[in-house]
Amino acid sequence: MAKKSAAPKTAKTKRKLRPATQLVHGGILRSQFAENAEALFLTQGYVYDSAEQAAARFKGDAPGFIYSRFSNPTVAMFEERMRLLEGAGAARATASGMAAVTATFLSCLKQGDHVVAAKALFSSNLYIIDTLLPKFGIGCTLVDGSDLAQWKKAATKKTKLFFLESPTNPTLEVYDIAAIAEIAHKAGARLIVDNVFATPLLQRPLELGADVVVYSATKHIDGGGRVLGGVILADEQFIADHVHNFLRQTGPSLSPFNAWVLLKGLETLAVRVEKQTATAARLADVIARHNKVTRVLYPWREDHPQYAIAKRQMTGGSTLVAFEVKGGQKGAFKAENGLEVIRISNNLGDAKSLITHPSTTTHQRLSEEARLELGITQGMLRLSVGLEDVDDLAEDLTRALDAV
């Protein structure tokens, strides 16, 4: 779509709608056929009424779509619904969550710039920070995300971005977003928050002072394990000055079909996350009582290291639980292999409950020393809670742990 194009029309009311309503009605752009369900526009390009209209769209002087590599009506509906849900000035969708992270960094950084990031990151996020950015002459410093003094000390005059996940993958550490945002802004930097584990419903980073929020829409937003997608949310100026043209020229495009699936996923996001969070809280207690488990990490349990922060900035404890099984990798594998309902998979946010062993999957590229520094032991498992009956899940976990 041309840079100055109008956003899709939303519900008729001028009142500010609550998240559950926006998830159903937000951003709908109806064609001349007045369809109820969002239309799927599978097209590469668009035609113009005149050469003058084409010239105006390419220049950005007239609204309208140009080419689906960087704008498409179905994708625009997904972007607008996410914008409304997050309370952002603008949004741009990408082909995956990692495309969203990569585009955010590369669109606004240049040689000589510097990034400060929490060291507790998903392995691919860490790759962007400590391997990819340095190839382009962009410096980085990794800090303990829970130590505000380290954030302050790491910032330099060249620092342009702070970056963190909260809760983190897989240990579910929770960081004080408001305090870190304040440190970033005093240093003249922006704060980017990867909000995947909290979802847009359990945590509002922009309201806490963050400047940019990124999601892997592949996770809870889809919620059915079907498609890949990502999204970047920020104020209009950041999207216009950096992200818009970067996506237009480099092409990490979200498929219109994937955008349509994600739109349908958003309609049930509130219902799914509410149930998954309630189930996760109950299962965390069940797991904690088992004698084959040495540690449980769940943000809304009082024994979580950042419990006070989690209660202050989150409206729920997440849909994920991390726990450590006795016997190291052997014990963890025995527990995984003993499960009958919960399936082994490295995905998360699915309607199906999924479990993974981070040391040998999502964080296997890290050295053992680096994993232990992050609290990722050989006995740790990460459970993504689905929509099954909580008693079936509890019984499944108990049986599997009994066999360890």
Buried (B, 14 or more C-beta within 10 A) or exposed (E): BBBEBEBBEBBEEEEEBEBBBBBBBBBBBBEEEEEEEBBBBEBEEBEBEEEEEBEBBBEBEBBBBBBBBBBBBBBBBBBBBBBBBBBBBBBBBBBBBBBBBBBBBBBBBEEEBBBBBBBBBBBBBBBBBBEBBEEEEBBBBBBBBBEBEBBBEBBEEBBBBBBBBBBBBBBBBBBBBBBBBBBBBEBEBBBBBBBBBBBBBBBBBBEBBBBBBBBBBBBBBBBBBBBBBBBBBBBEEBBBEBBBBBBBEBEBBBBBBBBBBBBBBBBBBBEBBBBBBBBBBBBBEBBBEBEBBBBBBBBBBEEBBBBEBBBEBBEBBBBBBBBBBBBBBEBBBBBBEBBEBBBBBBBBBBBBBBBBBBBEBBBEEBEEEEBEEBBBBBBBBBBBBBBBEBEEBBBBBBBBBEEB
